[in-house]
Amino acid sequence: MSHYPDHLRYTKDHEWVEKTGGKRVRVGVTDFAQKQLGDIVFVDVPTVGRDVEAGEPFGTLESVKSVSELYSPLSGRVVTVNPDLEADPENINTDPYGDGWIVEIDLAGAGTLDGLLDAKQYADHIKEESE
């Protein structure tokens, strides 16, 4: 069974969001997602300064099984990209909620996490999706 930290918010596309201060959030993929993908060998992420739109693709994860799109959970501007993922993309597999984070985004507009799932809602979503 996968673990979903309570302090994070989640999307139905299996990304997590952590508020890091002000209107800035950190984004990654969930433990469930990385297990489904298998061993991640390459991460293609947006450049710093790129605007992203909620629900739109903003990068890809390549695993030994497939290539999967990453979807932006919220709208805003990419301000930081995890520098370790180029050399160590497997950090997403080994520590999806820590060293495996992908980008940080400064949120557009009000900058709220409204509309994202809490840990229980995400776990329920996974259960429904698996049935």
Kinemage of the C-alpha trace (Angstrom):
@kinemage 1
@onewidth
@group {chain A} dominant
@subgroup {mainchain}
@vectorlist {calphas} color= white
{ca met a 1} P 0.000 0.000 0.000
{ca ser a 2} L 1.253 3.442 -0.907
{ca his a 3} L 1.619 6.240 1.584
{ca tyr a 4} L 0.149 9.700 0.976
{ca pro a 5} L 1.436 12.387 3.360
{ca asp a 6} L -1.376 14.392 4.977
{ca his a 7} L 0.328 17.783 4.523
{ca leu a 8} L 0.267 17.490 0.714
{ca arg a 9} L -2.520 18.004 -1.819
{ca tyr a 10} L -3.032 15.739 -4.836
{ca thr a 11} L -4.423 15.645 -8.366
{ca lys a 12} L -6.326 12.843 -10.037
{ca asp a 13} L -3.385 12.742 -12.492
{ca his a 14} L -1.133 11.614 -9.596
{ca glu a 15} L 0.856 14.762 -8.905
{ca trp a 16} L 1.358 16.098 -5.399
{ca val a 17} L 1.588 19.736 -4.308
{ca glu a 18} L 3.245 21.175 -1.206
{ca lys a 19} L 2.832 24.808 -0.224
{ca thr a 20} L 6.346 26.074 0.582
{ca gly a 21} L 5.571 29.683 1.466
{ca gly a 22} L 3.608 32.594 0.097
{ca lys a 23} L 2.333 31.673 -3.348
{ca arg a 24} L 5.075 29.101 -4.031
{ca val a 25} L 4.453 25.369 -4.279
{ca arg a 26} L 6.631 22.324 -4.873
{ca val a 27} L 5.326 19.648 -7.258
{ca gly a 28} L 6.157 15.977 -7.726
{ca val a 29} L 4.520 12.679 -8.572
{ca thr a 30} L 2.969 10.376 -6.023
{ca asp a 31} L 4.311 7.093 -4.741
{ca phe a 32} L 1.457 5.380 -6.577
{ca ala a 33} L 2.502 7.011 -9.869
{ca gln a 34} L 6.173 6.112 -9.578
{ca lys a 35} L 5.274 2.491 -8.791
{ca gln a 36} L 3.038 2.339 -11.872
{ca leu a 37} L 5.793 3.784 -14.060
{ca gly a 38} L 8.610 1.567 -12.835
{ca asp a 39} L 12.255 2.633 -12.929
{ca ile a 40} L 12.459 6.258 -14.062
{ca val a 41} L 15.405 6.888 -16.383
{ca phe a 42} L 14.795 10.433 -17.676
{ca val a 43} L 12.840 13.538 -16.649
{ca asp a 44} L 11.955 16.304 -19.112
{ca val a 45} L 10.839 19.411 -17.235
{ca pro a 46} L 10.053 22.993 -18.220
{ca thr a 47} L 12.670 25.687 -18.048
{ca val a 48} L 12.696 28.235 -15.260
{ca gly a 49} L 10.483 31.174 -16.190
{ca arg a 50} L 7.991 29.140 -18.217
{ca asp a 51} L 4.310 29.697 -17.495
{ca val a 52} L 2.253 26.569 -16.831
{ca glu a 53} L -1.511 26.106 -16.879
{ca ala a 54} L -3.514 23.925 -14.496
{ca gly a 55} L -4.354 20.596 -16.111
{ca glu a 56} L -1.982 21.095 -19.053
{ca pro a 57} L 1.126 18.961 -19.735
{ca phe a 58} L 4.383 20.562 -18.601
{ca gly a 59} L 6.906 17.750 -18.927
{ca thr a 60} L 7.433 14.012 -19.204
{ca leu a 61} L 8.772 11.108 -17.195
{ca glu a 62} L 10.477 8.310 -19.096
{ca ser a 63} L 10.673 4.918 -17.448
{ca val a 64} L 11.827 1.530 -18.634
{ca lys a 65} L 8.117 0.811 -19.294
{ca ser a 66} L 6.841 3.976 -20.986
{ca val a 67} L 6.827 7.756 -21.325
{ca ser a 68} L 4.193 9.594 -19.291
{ca glu a 69} L 3.177 13.230 -19.336
{ca leu a 70} L 3.328 15.402 -16.247
{ca tyr a 71} L 0.354 17.718 -15.740
{ca ser a 72} L 0.569 21.007 -13.933
{ca pro a 73} L -1.689 20.906 -10.881
{ca leu a 74} L -2.015 24.704 -10.801
{ca ser a 75} L -1.341 27.728 -12.998
{ca gly a 76} L 1.742 29.845 -12.473
{ca arg a 77} L 5.395 30.276 -13.399
{ca val a 78} L 8.174 27.712 -12.907
{ca val a 79} L 10.769 29.269 -10.608
{ca thr a 80} L 12.923 26.246 -9.739
{ca val a 81} L 13.628 22.873 -11.313
{ca asn a 82} L 15.077 20.064 -9.190
{ca pro a 83} L 18.739 20.125 -10.298
{ca asp a 84} L 19.404 16.577 -9.098
{ca leu a 85} L 16.943 14.881 -11.451
{ca glu a 86} L 19.148 15.218 -14.530
{ca ala a 87} L 21.851 13.030 -12.979
{ca asp a 88} L 19.594 11.038 -10.647
{ca pro a 89} L 16.074 10.647 -12.106
{ca glu a 90} L 15.643 7.558 -9.924
{ca asn a 91} L 15.183 9.919 -6.954
{ca ile a 92} L 11.529 9.961 -8.023
{ca asn a 93} L 11.397 6.215 -7.359
{ca thr a 94} L 13.376 6.192 -4.143
{ca asp a 95} L 12.006 9.369 -2.506
{ca pro a 96} L 8.964 10.706 -4.414
{ca tyr a 97} L 7.952 13.114 -1.612
{ca gly a 98} L 11.479 14.296 -0.811
{ca asp a 99} L 14.499 14.306 -3.131
{ca gly a 100} L 12.229 13.327 -6.045
{ca trp a 101} L 10.359 16.657 -6.247
{ca ile a 102} L 10.230 18.020 -9.788
{ca val a 103} L 9.526 21.781 -9.934
{ca glu a 104} L 8.570 24.768 -7.837
{ca ile a 105} L 5.898 27.110 -9.152
{ca asp a 106} L 4.899 30.632 -8.153
{ca leu a 107} L 1.127 30.493 -8.354
{ca ala a 108} L -0.911 32.834 -10.506
{ca gly a 109} L -3.962 34.623 -9.154
{ca ala a 110} L -5.145 33.918 -5.630
{ca gly a 111} L -2.651 31.090 -5.212
{ca thr a 112} L -4.888 28.653 -3.372
{ca leu a 113} L -4.888 24.877 -3.422
{ca asp a 114} L -8.680 24.743 -3.697
{ca gly a 115} L -9.831 21.955 -5.943
{ca leu a 116} L -6.969 19.618 -5.103
{ca leu a 117} L -7.544 16.405 -3.175
{ca asp a 118} L -6.446 15.801 0.405
{ca ala a 119} L -4.681 12.542 1.307
{ca lys a 120} L -7.884 10.630 2.108
{ca gln a 121} L -9.629 11.812 -1.060
{ca tyr a 122} L -6.598 10.809 -3.128
{ca ala a 123} L -6.447 7.361 -1.510
{ca asp a 124} L -10.173 6.936 -2.254
{ca his a 125} L -9.531 7.998 -5.867
{ca ile a 126} L -6.791 5.365 -6.228
{ca lys a 127} L -9.075 2.714 -4.785
{ca glu a 128} L -11.877 3.641 -7.227
{ca glu a 129} L -9.448 3.773 -10.152
{ca ser a 130} L -8.145 0.296 -9.310
{ca glu a 131} L -11.589 -1.335 -9.148
